[in-house]
Amino acid sequence: MGASLSNLSESNDGGGPGLGDIPESCVACVFLYLTPPEICNLAGLNRAFRGASSSDSVWEGKLPQNYQDLLDLMPPERYQNLSKKDIFALLSHPVPFDDGNKEVWLDRVTGRVCMSISAKGMLITGIEDRRYWNWVPTEESRFHAVAYLQQIWWFEVDGVVKFPFPADIYTLSFRIHLGRFSKRLGRRVCNCEHTHGWEIKPVRFEFSTSDGQQASTESCLDETEQDDVNGNQKRGCWIDYKVGEFIVTESDPRTEMKFSMKQIDCTHSKGGLCVDSVSIIPSDLRERRRRKGVLK
């Protein structure tokens, strides 16, 4: 395949046309229909492809219409005088905001906006009392720390974000983990000694948007008997619990999201739970993530 492309990359010595004869403007028109990875893979074919792969007109269409809102989250010197291709590359890496407790980035294939919100960016009942909660450093979180619950009676986690999401259909999910994990002799181990109470009553997940959209769901986080039957153990795994979907029709005005997870039945205590983050991503991209991790 590589040899075939190499042979086609320049004009045909026999007098017939080759890829080298295609004008750069025509190549750029084709690139409008390709994904960023496909464009980058074709850039090395010849000079016309290389030039078209850096064209602002091509990369302008890969960026969301309000990409300037994302750039405004960082110092101007980081993006001034950059080409549209370089801006796409810059925004495809996480852009932190709100003291680093939230991150936004562009999906590298589709250029669509994704967001993650750290547990440190949420209001957690009892988080300041070390009898109940601890912050555990870990490389398993994009924010390098998760909130670990030892034991509590009233469990409630609330968050809010206001952001100019581009028009799309988004899914909001909570990423949580039963049991406290660590590394021992280079291997990942999970301690579920303090994991209790999550099989008695379900946790309620909710969100609402500033334009009146709402969603809620309930789930028992620890269904040990059912897990044993199905061979699908929840303990020791990161699981994304889907709360629901919401629709954004335009980025102005900004969408305000309020979300929560709670289990406030005070008849029993619960503990042994890690809270990592909340993700807000385009709904069809979530299906791609399903193949790479554990989603609920």
Helices and strands as residue ranges (DSSP letters): H 2-8, G 19-21, H 24-31, H 36-42, H 47-52, H 56-60, H 67-71, G 76-78, H 84-91, E 95-97, E 102-106, E 113-118, G 119-121, E 123-124, E 133-137, E 145-149, E 155-163, E 168-178, E 180-184, E 187-191, E 203-209, E 214-219, H 224-230, E 238-248, E 255-263, E 273-282, H 283-290
